[in-house]
Amino acid sequence: MFSKFIKKKKEKALKGGNAKVQKSMKDYSKEDFFVKKVETAKEVLGKWGLPKDLPANK
Amino acid sequence: MNLDRYDCFTDPTFASFSFDSVGPNGTIKKIVNYQPIPDAVWPDGRQVVNLGFGDWNEEEQKVDDSTASNNQDRDKILATVACTIISYCEEYGNLPIFAQGSSPARTRLYQMGINAHLSEVEKLFVIYGLFNGSWKKFEPGLNYDAFLVIKK
């Protein structure tokens, strides 16, 4: 029983992102730096597209 | 990820994450941001998302990546960024995530981090690299221009 609990906990630690939500934290999406990065990404993907064999959504 | 990583925090929308890099050059606040890339939608409807990564410049009150922090914690930082991908995907689903450094040197730095822990990384993610204008499954030894990461 205990070993099952340990195993489950270990699996969670390996798989989980574990980021903690902070209500007071701001979203930085409107920062110029990130806005420019998105524009660059759009240009790159517009030019080269996406992989042809992207794995199916699970 | 079974790698050492920093505690990280997210805003309530899971669009931005922050954590502190601690090392010989002090404490540097790192910001990871996820935003949909306009017009980049996979045929099955999945939105492609950009991963932006920079330092919070306290003096100028803005994000940038103009300085190399040299805090000797590259792998810990990359493991923490990987954890933000997992957190983001737990919230929004397994969306393809595009990542590119601000310079070829920075993109190479990401690549070295992936290479160093490839067996760990491949357990959790499928990674493609943009090489000479075409996307290939990531393999060591090639210098890629950008990456596309999909959580398994």
Backbone of each chain as ProteinMPNN parsed JSONL, in Angstrom:
{"seq_chain_A": "MFSKFIKKKKEKALKGGNAKVQKSMKDYSKEDFFVKKVETAKEVLGKWGLPKDLPANK", "coords_chain_A": {"N_chain_A": [[0.833, -1.202, 0.0], [1.826, 1.296, 0.96], [4.075, 1.433, -0.674], [2.858, 1.661, -3.132], [1.767, 4.188, -2.938], [4.077, 5.75, -2.744], [5.172, 5.231, -5.251], [3.243, 6.356, -6.917], [3.435, 9.018, -6.176], [6.041, 9.558, -6.955], [5.851, 9.249, -9.723], [4.186, 11.373, -10.296], [5.854, 13.484, -9.635], [7.765, 13.289, -11.61], [6.331, 13.715, -13.923], [4.797, 16.017, -13.654], [4.418, 19.609, -14.09], [4.391, 21.382, -12.016], [4.268, 24.163, -11.506], [3.6, 26.986, -9.511], [0.615, 28.735, -8.984], [0.413, 32.209, -8.909], [-1.546, 34.631, -7.776], [-1.029, 37.328, -7.826], [0.847, 37.69, -9.741], [1.954, 39.172, -12.773], [0.893, 38.975, -16.235], [3.149, 38.702, -18.823], [2.746, 39.013, -21.496], [2.356, 41.268, -23.118], [4.751, 42.57, -23.225], [7.247, 44.228, -25.103], [9.443, 42.703, -25.948], [8.491, 40.04, -25.993], [6.37, 40.289, -27.757], [7.69, 40.912, -30.125], [9.094, 38.542, -30.467], [7.045, 36.758, -31.07], [6.228, 37.785, -33.515], [8.501, 37.248, -35.043], [8.489, 34.454, -34.915], [6.149, 33.946, -36.316], [6.918, 34.791, -38.865], [8.964, 32.92, -39.432], [7.581, 30.445, -39.385], [5.737, 31.006, -41.346], [7.351, 31.036, -43.533], [8.645, 28.496, -43.578], [6.833, 26.591, -42.777], [5.225, 23.797, -41.031], [6.294, 20.718, -39.408], [5.838, 17.744, -41.352], [5.006, 15.427, -40.223], [3.796, 15.659, -37.693], [3.088, 14.496, -34.418], [0.029, 12.754, -33.509], [-2.659, 14.307, -31.703], [-3.024, 13.713, -28.228]], "CA_chain_A": [[0.0, 0.0, 0.0], [2.705, 2.455, 1.073], [4.935, 1.508, -1.861], [2.031, 2.159, -4.231], [1.652, 5.63, -2.728], [5.383, 6.323, -3.089], [5.335, 5.133, -6.706], [2.35, 7.328, -7.525], [3.988, 10.332, -5.891], [7.237, 9.7, -7.778], [5.413, 9.456, -11.101], [3.664, 12.731, -10.389], [6.994, 14.401, -9.599], [8.456, 13.23, -12.893], [5.509, 14.163, -15.045], [4.114, 17.289, -13.443], [5.185, 20.837, -14.214], [4.481, 21.88, -10.633], [4.331, 25.615, -11.346], [2.618, 27.451, -8.527], [-0.122, 29.913, -9.454], [0.49, 33.387, -8.046], [-2.608, 35.53, -8.241], [-0.522, 38.696, -8.004], [1.846, 37.758, -10.811], [1.381, 39.717, -14.007], [1.143, 38.292, -17.499], [4.122, 39.516, -19.55], [2.526, 38.836, -22.94], [2.395, 42.523, -23.884], [6.119, 43.098, -23.259], [7.763, 44.348, -26.476], [10.36, 41.589, -26.225], [7.731, 38.832, -26.347], [5.565, 40.597, -28.953], [8.606, 40.772, -31.275], [9.41, 37.114, -30.629], [5.904, 36.133, -31.753], [6.286, 38.225, -34.92], [9.58, 36.482, -35.691], [8.02, 33.07, -35.043], [5.162, 33.932, -37.414], [7.677, 34.868, -40.127], [9.683, 31.652, -39.659], [6.626, 29.386, -39.738], [5.148, 31.381, -42.634], [8.334, 30.71, -44.573], [9.061, 27.089, -43.621], [5.719, 25.693, -42.445], [5.324, 22.913, -39.876], [6.695, 19.355, -39.803], [4.769, 16.999, -42.042], [4.598, 14.232, -39.463], [3.545, 16.018, -36.295], [2.341, 13.4, -33.794], [-1.398, 12.994, -33.272], [-2.997, 14.853, -30.391], [-3.5, 12.68, -27.292]], "C_chain_A": [[0.876, 1.264, 0.0], [3.58, 2.598, -0.179], [4.159, 2.005, -3.078], [1.935, 3.683, -4.168], [2.95, 6.335, -3.155], [5.546, 6.35, -4.608], [4.494, 6.21, -7.409], [2.921, 8.739, -7.368], [5.211, 10.608, -6.786], [6.865, 9.985, -9.236], [4.92, 10.88, -11.301], [4.82, 13.734, -10.446], [7.71, 14.423, -10.946], [7.642, 13.886, -14.004], [4.977, 15.582, -14.891], [5.009, 18.491, -13.628], [5.386, 21.51, -12.874], [4.673, 23.388, -10.503], [3.239, 26.042, -10.369], [1.938, 28.719, -9.052], [0.021, 31.026, -8.415], [-0.519, 34.407, -8.567], [-2.084, 36.924, -8.553], [0.462, 38.815, -9.17], [1.218, 38.273, -12.099], [1.69, 38.807, -15.196], [2.019, 39.216, -18.35], [3.899, 39.5, -21.07], [2.629, 40.125, -23.744], [3.777, 43.181, -23.881], [6.614, 43.114, -24.712], [8.612, 43.145, -26.878], [9.586, 40.353, -26.692], [6.867, 39.059, -27.597], [6.431, 40.414, -30.203], [8.945, 39.307, -31.538], [8.28, 36.392, -31.38], [5.904, 36.515, -33.237], [7.354, 37.438, -35.685], [9.14, 35.038, -35.923], [7.026, 32.952, -36.206], [5.878, 33.951, -38.773], [8.344, 33.526, -40.446], [8.704, 30.564, -40.092], [5.911, 29.69, -41.051], [6.063, 30.962, -43.775], [8.545, 29.197, -44.714], [7.943, 26.097, -43.27], [5.997, 24.877, -41.188], [5.818, 21.539, -40.328], [5.511, 18.599, -40.423], [4.212, 15.87, -41.181], [4.411, 14.537, -37.973], [2.704, 14.927, -35.63], [0.89, 13.771, -33.505], [-1.621, 13.504, -31.862], [-3.524, 13.756, -29.49], [-4.4, 13.313, -26.258]], "O_chain_A": [[0.705, 2.165, -0.822], [3.802, 3.7, -0.681], [4.713, 2.68, -3.946], [2.01, 4.373, -5.185], [2.925, 7.365, -3.829], [5.992, 7.343, -5.182], [4.946, 6.873, -8.343], [2.894, 9.543, -8.3], [5.396, 11.712, -7.298], [7.467, 10.833, -9.894], [5.19, 11.513, -12.322], [4.776, 14.705, -11.201], [8.205, 15.468, -11.37], [8.189, 14.526, -14.902], [4.735, 16.27, -15.883], [6.209, 18.428, -13.363], [6.42, 22.13, -12.624], [5.191, 23.851, -9.487], [2.119, 25.534, -10.395], [2.602, 29.651, -9.504], [-0.211, 30.826, -7.222], [-0.36, 34.965, -9.652], [-2.61, 37.618, -9.422], [0.861, 39.919, -9.54], [0.114, 37.879, -12.473], [2.612, 37.992, -15.164], [1.67, 40.376, -18.572], [4.766, 39.925, -21.833], [2.956, 40.085, -24.931], [3.952, 44.245, -24.476], [6.429, 42.149, -25.453], [8.512, 42.64, -27.996], [9.972, 39.7, -27.662], [6.659, 38.143, -28.392], [5.99, 39.847, -31.202], [9.067, 38.885, -32.688], [8.534, 35.526, -32.218], [5.62, 35.686, -34.102], [7.138, 37.018, -36.821], [9.382, 34.468, -36.986], [7.057, 31.99, -36.973], [5.502, 33.234, -39.701], [8.295, 33.053, -41.581], [8.964, 29.841, -41.054], [5.523, 28.779, -41.783], [5.599, 30.581, -44.85], [8.615, 28.677, -45.827], [8.107, 24.891, -43.453], [6.875, 25.209, -40.391], [5.764, 21.231, -41.519], [4.353, 18.801, -40.055], [3.086, 15.416, -41.387], [4.822, 13.76, -37.111], [1.715, 14.475, -36.207], [0.562, 14.937, -33.285], [-0.871, 13.177, -30.942], [-4.363, 12.955, -29.903], [-4.908, 12.621, -25.376]]}, "seq_chain_B": "MNLDRYDCFTDPTFASFSFDSVGPNGTIKKIVNYQPIPDAVWPDGRQVVNLGFGDWNEEEQKVDDSTASNNQDRDKILATVACTIISYCEEYGNLPIFAQGSSPARTRLYQMGINAHLSEVEKLFVIYGLFNGSWKKFEPGLNYDAFLVIKK", "coords_chain_B": {"N_chain_B": [[10.409, 15.497, -15.249], [13.507, 14.365, -14.255], [15.397, 16.093, -13.21], [17.435, 18.58, -11.627], [15.78, 21.537, -10.69], [14.463, 24.916, -10.685], [12.098, 26.391, -8.376], [9.058, 27.393, -9.769], [6.766, 29.951, -10.869], [3.478, 30.9, -11.902], [1.331, 33.137, -13.714], [-2.239, 33.646, -13.226], [-3.391, 32.905, -15.686], [-1.703, 31.132, -16.882], [-0.037, 31.998, -18.915], [2.353, 33.28, -18.538], [5.43, 32.633, -16.864], [7.592, 32.628, -14.028], [10.852, 32.494, -12.571], [13.671, 32.333, -10.307], [17.02, 32.571, -11.162], [19.874, 31.469, -9.582], [23.163, 32.181, -8.72], [26.751, 32.641, -9.211], [26.671, 35.244, -10.209], [24.659, 36.435, -8.87], [21.116, 36.877, -8.19], [18.849, 36.301, -10.69], [15.969, 37.24, -12.287], [13.952, 35.218, -14.208], [11.867, 35.067, -17.083], [9.32, 33.263, -18.635], [7.323, 33.035, -21.455], [4.243, 32.285, -23.049], [2.6, 32.401, -26.13], [-0.007, 32.38, -28.541], [0.803, 31.839, -31.976], [0.019, 33.89, -34.593], [-1.916, 32.708, -37.349], [-0.727, 30.227, -37.351], [-1.618, 27.225, -37.324], [-2.085, 23.854, -36.762], [-3.173, 21.222, -39.003], [-4.988, 19.547, -37.604], [-6.23, 21.277, -35.987], [-4.851, 22.219, -33.832], [-3.418, 24.908, -32.125], [-0.381, 26.593, -32.75], [2.171, 27.572, -30.534], [4.193, 30.209, -29.311], [7.233, 30.044, -27.524], [8.636, 32.276, -25.436], [11.571, 33.604, -23.947], [13.259, 35.288, -21.43], [15.193, 37.724, -19.481], [14.196, 39.498, -16.558], [14.614, 42.873, -16.475], [15.379, 44.828, -13.991], [16.127, 47.491, -13.596], [15.361, 48.808, -15.95], [12.807, 48.021, -16.086], [11.749, 46.046, -17.833], [11.548, 43.208, -20.086], [14.348, 41.49, -21.325], [17.023, 40.026, -23.291], [19.594, 40.73, -23.475], [21.931, 40.507, -22.057], [24.365, 38.098, -21.055], [23.774, 35.882, -18.514], [25.431, 34.123, -17.188], [25.348, 32.392, -14.904], [26.107, 29.903, -14.335], [24.261, 27.81, -14.408], [22.966, 26.569, -16.479], [21.764, 24.049, -17.203], [19.963, 23.637, -15.144], [18.277, 25.787, -15.506], [17.24, 25.202, -18.071], [15.912, 22.83, -17.491], [13.965, 23.822, -15.809], [12.565, 25.489, -17.554], [11.582, 23.501, -19.23], [9.802, 22.337, -17.466], [7.939, 24.37, -17.288], [6.796, 24.143, -19.776], [5.468, 21.725, -19.479], [3.621, 22.389, -17.463], [2.181, 24.36, -18.827], [1.073, 22.824, -20.899], [-0.467, 21.08, -19.429], [-2.479, 22.741, -18.754], [-3.485, 23.762, -21.197], [-3.51, 21.705, -23.045], [-1.798, 19.443, -25.346], [-0.177, 21.345, -27.073], [1.663, 22.281, -30.016], [4.859, 23.685, -29.553], [6.79, 26.415, -30.34], [10.186, 27.345, -30.439], [12.869, 29.6, -30.376], [16.093, 30.929, -30.173], [17.267, 34.292, -29.464], [19.438, 34.81, -30.944], [21.763, 33.085, -33.128], [23.695, 31.99, -31.419], [22.373, 31.763, -28.978], [20.316, 30.018, -29.646], [21.844, 27.823, -30.143], [22.749, 27.314, -27.594], [20.418, 26.418, -26.341], [20.156, 24.092, -27.764], [22.417, 22.67, -26.942], [21.74, 22.169, -24.322], [19.497, 20.499, -24.656], [20.72, 18.363, -25.947], [22.443, 17.484, -23.911], [20.785, 16.215, -22.153], [19.277, 14.39, -23.529], [18.084, 11.807, -23.402], [16.394, 11.948, -21.168], [14.772, 14.093, -21.956], [13.545, 13.094, -24.259], [11.798, 11.244, -23.219], [9.62, 12.663, -22.502], [8.988, 14.548, -24.455], [8.407, 15.157, -27.978], [10.728, 16.289, -30.255], [11.405, 18.591, -32.788], [13.722, 19.913, -35.138], [14.593, 22.837, -36.945], [16.217, 22.664, -39.863], [18.305, 23.779, -42.319], [16.043, 24.848, -43.607], [14.092, 22.891, -43.431], [11.966, 20.803, -41.417], [13.132, 18.478, -39.061], [13.224, 15.419, -37.171], [14.648, 15.784, -33.98], [18.108, 15.353, -33.704], [21.321, 14.665, -32.332], [24.216, 16.621, -33.2], [23.539, 18.175, -35.382], [23.168, 21.592, -36.357], [20.588, 23.487, -35.441], [18.064, 25.866, -36.503], [15.757, 26.57, -35.211], [13.263, 25.288, -32.933], [10.672, 22.855, -32.489], [8.469, 21.768, -30.158], [6.716, 19.084, -28.806], [4.636, 17.896, -26.355], [4.557, 14.558, -25.173]], "CA_chain_B": [[11.851, 15.582, -15.469], [14.224, 13.975, -13.055], [16.566, 16.97, -13.169], [17.316, 19.669, -10.666], [15.132, 22.69, -11.31], [14.034, 25.971, -9.757], [10.665, 26.584, -8.152], [8.59, 28.426, -10.683], [5.453, 30.512, -10.591], [2.751, 31.308, -13.097], [0.182, 34.016, -13.494], [-3.431, 32.788, -13.223], [-3.769, 32.422, -17.021], [-0.64, 30.21, -17.326], [0.656, 32.515, -20.098], [3.71, 33.692, -18.144], [6.028, 31.919, -15.728], [8.839, 33.258, -13.577], [11.662, 31.817, -11.564], [14.928, 33.026, -10.036], [18.298, 31.887, -11.368], [20.767, 31.871, -8.479], [24.524, 31.717, -8.994], [27.841, 33.575, -8.883], [26.329, 36.62, -10.582], [23.499, 36.909, -8.113], [19.78, 36.336, -8.484], [18.325, 36.902, -11.918], [14.585, 36.8, -12.504], [13.733, 34.74, -15.581], [10.463, 35.049, -17.477], [8.957, 32.426, -19.786], [5.995, 33.476, -21.905], [3.636, 31.498, -24.129], [1.566, 33.14, -26.864], [-0.338, 31.792, -29.842], [1.413, 32.477, -33.143], [-1.064, 34.097, -35.559], [-1.909, 31.936, -38.607], [0.027, 28.966, -37.237], [-2.533, 26.215, -36.783], [-1.88, 22.536, -37.334], [-4.42, 20.793, -39.643], [-5.969, 18.967, -36.683], [-6.826, 22.363, -35.221], [-4.026, 22.668, -32.715], [-2.733, 26.191, -32.255], [1.046, 26.578, -32.431], [2.421, 28.583, -29.513], [5.595, 30.616, -29.195], [7.866, 30.106, -26.205], [9.587, 33.374, -25.306], [12.348, 33.44, -22.716], [14.17, 36.405, -21.211], [15.461, 38.163, -18.102], [13.528, 40.721, -16.124], [15.578, 43.939, -16.208], [14.738, 45.599, -12.914], [16.4, 48.921, -13.799], [14.569, 49.355, -17.059], [11.439, 47.507, -15.949], [11.317, 45.376, -19.055], [12.176, 41.91, -20.347], [15.284, 41.449, -22.45], [18.015, 38.947, -23.149], [20.796, 41.322, -24.069], [23.143, 40.151, -21.314], [24.521, 36.687, -20.68], [23.787, 35.916, -17.048], [26.603, 33.347, -16.725], [25.16, 31.966, -13.518], [26.575, 28.504, -14.264], [23.112, 26.956, -14.082], [22.256, 26.374, -17.738], [20.918, 22.855, -17.226], [18.859, 23.83, -14.192], [17.355, 26.719, -16.164], [16.527, 24.511, -19.146], [14.979, 21.88, -16.866], [12.837, 24.605, -15.295], [11.773, 25.884, -18.724], [10.852, 22.289, -19.653], [8.67, 22.17, -16.54], [6.881, 25.334, -17.639], [6.089, 23.562, -20.934], [4.547, 20.712, -18.947], [2.529, 23.102, -16.791], [1.359, 25.01, -19.856], [0.322, 21.786, -21.616], [-1.488, 20.554, -18.51], [-3.588, 23.701, -18.753], [-4.033, 24.034, -22.529], [-3.41, 20.557, -23.946], [-0.463, 19.257, -25.929], [-0.021, 22.203, -28.246], [3.054, 22.38, -30.495], [5.495, 24.892, -29.023], [7.915, 26.873, -31.161], [11.199, 28.048, -29.643], [14.057, 30.025, -31.122], [16.874, 31.914, -29.436], [17.331, 35.612, -30.102], [20.608, 34.814, -31.818], [22.207, 31.703, -33.352], [24.428, 31.5, -30.241], [21.394, 31.366, -27.952], [19.638, 28.813, -30.119], [22.832, 26.75, -29.947], [22.76, 27.039, -26.157], [19.25, 25.557, -26.093], [20.458, 22.79, -28.364], [23.385, 21.972, -26.081], [20.992, 21.7, -23.157], [18.686, 19.347, -25.082], [21.68, 17.28, -26.198], [23.032, 16.989, -22.673], [19.797, 15.407, -21.413], [18.355, 13.934, -24.571], [17.292, 10.628, -23.03], [15.329, 12.443, -20.28], [13.883, 14.958, -22.731], [12.76, 12.291, -25.209], [10.729, 10.519, -22.522], [8.47, 13.555, -22.306], [8.687, 15.422, -25.594], [8.925, 14.952, -29.333], [11.363, 17.556, -30.632], [11.825, 18.779, -34.176], [14.631, 21.034, -35.343], [14.555, 23.415, -38.291], [17.57, 22.529, -40.391], [18.34, 24.145, -43.749], [14.71, 25.13, -44.14], [13.081, 21.837, -43.272], [11.853, 20.27, -40.058], [13.585, 17.096, -38.883], [13.252, 14.959, -35.787], [15.903, 16.223, -33.373], [19.202, 14.41, -33.478], [22.544, 15.387, -31.985], [25.21, 16.799, -34.262], [23.117, 19.161, -36.37], [22.885, 22.91, -35.778], [19.236, 23.865, -35.856], [17.721, 27.3, -36.443], [14.607, 26.728, -34.308], [12.76, 23.994, -32.445], [9.247, 22.687, -32.249], [8.404, 20.793, -29.074], [5.356, 18.595, -28.543], [4.619, 16.999, -25.205], [4.007, 13.237, -25.525]], "C_chain_B": [[12.565, 15.28, -14.16], [15.496, 14.805, -12.902], [16.328, 18.07, -12.154], [16.703, 20.877, -11.364], [14.731, 23.698, -10.236], [12.53, 25.888, -9.521], [10.193, 27.633, -9.139], [7.133, 28.763, -10.419], [4.793, 30.919, -11.9], [1.673, 32.307, -12.734], [-1.083, 33.152, -13.641], [-3.848, 32.261, -14.602], [-2.78, 31.387, -17.576], [0.045, 30.688, -18.621], [2.11, 32.857, -19.764], [4.148, 32.948, -16.893], [7.27, 32.687, -15.298], [9.55, 32.364, -12.574], [12.97, 32.576, -11.4], [16.115, 32.115, -10.303], [19.265, 32.398, -10.293], [22.165, 31.304, -8.747], [25.542, 32.792, -8.677], [27.523, 35.027, -9.237], [25.045, 37.117, -9.921], [22.208, 36.222, -8.513], [19.199, 37.074, -9.681], [16.932, 36.339, -12.17], [14.387, 36.449, -13.976], [12.237, 34.702, -15.862], [10.299, 34.144, -18.697], [7.537, 32.822, -20.168], [5.519, 32.622, -23.079], [2.539, 32.323, -24.788], [1.271, 32.425, -28.168], [0.352, 32.556, -30.962], [0.312, 32.645, -34.189], [-0.851, 33.27, -36.832], [-1.125, 30.633, -38.529], [-0.857, 27.937, -36.532], [-2.291, 24.905, -37.524], [-3.2, 22.041, -37.925], [-5.444, 20.146, -38.705], [-6.56, 20.016, -35.744], [-5.975, 22.872, -34.074], [-3.295, 23.98, -33.032], [-1.248, 26.03, -31.915], [1.351, 27.797, -31.555], [3.905, 28.932, -29.494], [6.052, 30.589, -27.743], [8.888, 31.244, -26.236], [10.29, 33.268, -23.964], [13.327, 34.601, -22.567], [14.365, 36.709, -19.739], [14.626, 39.394, -17.794], [14.595, 41.738, -15.745], [14.933, 44.912, -15.224], [14.93, 47.105, -13.131], [15.497, 49.527, -14.853], [13.128, 48.883, -17.041], [10.931, 46.912, -17.273], [12.045, 44.035, -19.188], [13.173, 42.065, -21.481], [16.197, 40.23, -22.301], [19.354, 39.422, -23.692], [22.065, 40.952, -23.302], [23.166, 38.645, -21.039], [24.652, 36.629, -19.163], [24.955, 35.122, -16.462], [26.493, 32.896, -15.273], [25.496, 30.481, -13.314], [25.443, 27.538, -13.908], [22.283, 26.644, -15.336], [21.285, 25.196, -17.688], [19.721, 22.988, -16.287], [17.809, 24.766, -14.791], [16.553, 25.988, -17.236], [15.544, 23.485, -18.586], [13.746, 22.623, -16.335], [11.94, 25.064, -16.444], [10.955, 24.685, -19.227], [9.641, 22.061, -18.748], [7.561, 23.175, -16.82], [6.105, 24.83, -18.858], [5.056, 22.554, -20.435], [3.349, 21.385, -18.27], [1.588, 23.748, -17.801], [0.47, 23.984, -20.567], [-0.732, 21.136, -20.717], [-2.712, 21.46, -18.52], [-4.275, 23.778, -20.119], [-4.03, 22.838, -23.483], [-2.055, 20.532, -24.627], [-0.292, 20.049, -27.226], [1.439, 22.201, -28.698], [3.649, 23.713, -30.058], [6.757, 25.194, -29.81], [8.896, 27.619, -30.265], [12.406, 28.375, -30.518], [14.802, 31.053, -30.274], [16.894, 33.236, -30.178], [18.52, 35.734, -31.042], [20.987, 33.348, -32.064], [22.932, 31.129, -32.138], [23.457, 31.027, -29.159], [20.633, 30.099, -28.372], [20.545, 27.608, -29.907], [22.903, 26.336, -28.471], [21.582, 26.127, -25.785], [19.553, 24.135, -26.574], [21.425, 21.987, -27.503], [22.686, 21.414, -24.841], [20.152, 20.481, -23.487], [19.594, 18.133, -25.266], [22.158, 16.633, -24.904], [22.085, 16.047, -21.931], [18.793, 14.769, -22.367], [17.493, 12.752, -24.135], [16.15, 11.013, -22.091], [14.268, 13.207, -21.08], [12.966, 14.134, -23.63], [11.681, 11.443, -24.537], [9.448, 11.347, -22.489], [8.036, 14.31, -23.555], [9.15, 14.809, -26.916], [9.503, 16.299, -29.75], [11.77, 17.53, -32.1], [12.783, 19.953, -34.224], [14.497, 21.523, -36.775], [15.979, 23.452, -38.819], [17.555, 22.779, -41.891], [16.94, 24.256, -44.347], [13.731, 23.991, -44.07], [13.132, 21.259, -41.854], [12.274, 18.81, -40.028], [13.441, 16.722, -37.426], [14.628, 15.284, -35.205], [16.908, 15.082, -33.277], [20.472, 15.198, -33.182], [23.43, 15.569, -33.216], [24.796, 17.77, -35.348], [22.869, 20.492, -35.667], [21.559, 23.423, -36.311], [19.019, 25.366, -35.711], [16.574, 27.569, -35.475], [14.139, 25.33, -33.911], [11.238, 24.021, -32.341], [9.12, 21.517, -31.281], [6.958, 20.386, -28.859], [5.427, 17.622, -27.379], [3.955, 15.684, -25.616], [2.748, 12.953, -24.732]], "O_chain_B": [[12.269, 15.857, -13.113], [16.542, 14.286, -12.513], [15.192, 18.443, -11.86], [17.066, 21.199, -12.496], [14.668, 23.38, -9.049], [11.785, 25.381, -10.36], [10.856, 28.653, -9.327], [6.38, 27.983, -9.836], [5.468, 31.241, -12.878], [1.167, 32.329, -11.612], [-0.995, 32.029, -14.137], [-4.581, 31.275, -14.684], [-3.019, 30.827, -18.646], [0.636, 29.884, -19.341], [2.991, 32.735, -20.615], [3.354, 32.674, -15.993], [7.924, 33.325, -16.122], [8.932, 31.592, -11.84], [13.337, 33.377, -12.26], [16.21, 31.023, -9.743], [19.445, 33.604, -10.125], [22.328, 30.105, -8.972], [25.241, 33.746, -7.959], [28.063, 35.943, -8.616], [24.435, 38.091, -10.362], [22.209, 35.137, -9.094], [19.075, 38.299, -9.683], [16.741, 35.126, -12.256], [14.622, 37.267, -14.865], [11.439, 34.351, -14.993], [11.048, 34.251, -19.667], [6.659, 32.93, -19.312], [6.29, 32.286, -23.978], [1.665, 32.871, -24.117], [2.18, 31.921, -28.828], [0.471, 33.779, -30.903], [-0.272, 31.655, -34.631], [0.272, 33.153, -37.323], [-0.885, 29.999, -39.557], [-0.837, 27.806, -35.308], [-2.292, 24.86, -38.754], [-4.259, 22.397, -37.409], [-6.643, 20.191, -38.981], [-7.301, 19.684, -34.818], [-6.334, 23.848, -33.416], [-2.649, 24.12, -34.07], [-0.901, 25.405, -30.913], [0.857, 28.898, -31.8], [4.762, 28.061, -29.643], [5.346, 31.053, -26.848], [9.877, 31.184, -26.966], [9.681, 32.888, -22.963], [14.127, 34.867, -23.464], [13.792, 36.056, -18.867], [14.381, 40.228, -18.666], [15.382, 41.515, -14.825], [14.062, 45.705, -15.583], [14.02, 47.896, -12.885], [14.941, 50.611, -14.674], [12.322, 49.292, -17.877], [9.844, 47.235, -17.75], [13.026, 43.771, -18.492], [12.872, 42.703, -22.49], [16.138, 39.507, -21.307], [20.13, 38.663, -24.273], [23.165, 41.072, -23.843], [22.131, 38.015, -20.823], [25.543, 37.257, -18.591], [25.415, 35.419, -15.36], [27.451, 33.012, -14.508], [25.208, 29.895, -12.27], [25.656, 26.562, -13.188], [21.066, 26.477, -15.265], [20.125, 25.324, -18.079], [18.622, 22.522, -16.584], [16.608, 24.566, -14.609], [15.333, 26.132, -17.308], [14.464, 23.293, -19.143], [12.627, 22.115, -16.404], [10.715, 25.036, -16.334], [9.79, 24.829, -19.6], [8.582, 21.64, -19.214], [6.383, 22.879, -16.619], [4.9, 25.058, -18.966], [3.918, 22.529, -20.905], [2.203, 20.989, -18.485], [0.366, 23.695, -17.657], [-0.713, 24.226, -20.807], [-1.774, 20.694, -21.201], [-3.838, 21.004, -18.32], [-5.502, 23.851, -20.195], [-4.501, 22.952, -24.614], [-1.265, 21.468, -24.508], [-0.268, 19.487, -28.321], [2.347, 22.127, -27.87], [3.004, 24.754, -30.184], [7.658, 24.364, -29.934], [8.49, 28.429, -29.431], [12.889, 27.544, -31.287], [14.181, 31.958, -29.717], [16.579, 33.301, -31.366], [18.591, 36.664, -31.845], [20.583, 32.468, -31.304], [22.816, 29.938, -31.847], [23.695, 30.012, -28.504], [20.35, 29.229, -27.549], [20.091, 26.523, -29.543], [23.093, 25.163, -28.15], [21.738, 25.184, -25.01], [19.259, 23.142, -25.908], [21.275, 20.775, -27.35], [23.008, 20.322, -24.373], [20.091, 19.534, -22.703], [19.287, 17.031, -24.81], [22.267, 15.411, -24.804], [22.527, 15.185, -21.172], [17.613, 14.63, -22.046], [16.306, 12.696, -24.458], [15.052, 10.467, -22.201], [13.064, 13.008, -20.916], [11.776, 14.422, -23.755], [10.755, 10.975, -25.201], [8.342, 10.808, -22.453], [6.868, 14.669, -23.7], [10.126, 14.061, -26.975], [8.845, 17.33, -29.614], [12.389, 16.581, -32.581], [12.665, 20.888, -33.431], [14.311, 20.734, -37.701], [16.834, 24.169, -38.299], [16.876, 22.077, -42.64], [16.697, 23.806, -45.466], [12.627, 24.104, -44.602], [14.174, 21.231, -41.199], [11.838, 18.006, -40.852], [13.522, 17.577, -36.544], [15.649, 15.082, -35.863], [16.582, 13.985, -32.823], [20.671, 16.283, -33.728], [23.392, 14.767, -34.149], [25.629, 18.157, -36.167], [22.415, 20.521, -34.523], [21.433, 23.75, -37.491], [19.68, 26.042, -34.923], [16.438, 28.685, -34.972], [14.568, 24.327, -34.482], [10.621, 25.065, -32.134], [9.602, 20.417, -31.551], [6.076, 21.237, -28.743], [6.18, 16.649, -27.411], [2.936, 15.678, -26.306], [2.144, 11.892, -24.892]]}, "name": "protein", "num_of_chains": 2, "seq": "MFSKFIKKKKEKALKGGNAKVQKSMKDYSKEDFFVKKVETAKEVLGKWGLPKDLPANKMNLDRYDCFTDPTFASFSFDSVGPNGTIKKIVNYQPIPDAVWPDGRQVVNLGFGDWNEEEQKVDDSTASNNQDRDKILATVACTIISYCEEYGNLPIFAQGSSPARTRLYQMGINAHLSEVEKLFVIYGLFNGSWKKFEPGLNYDAFLVIKK"}
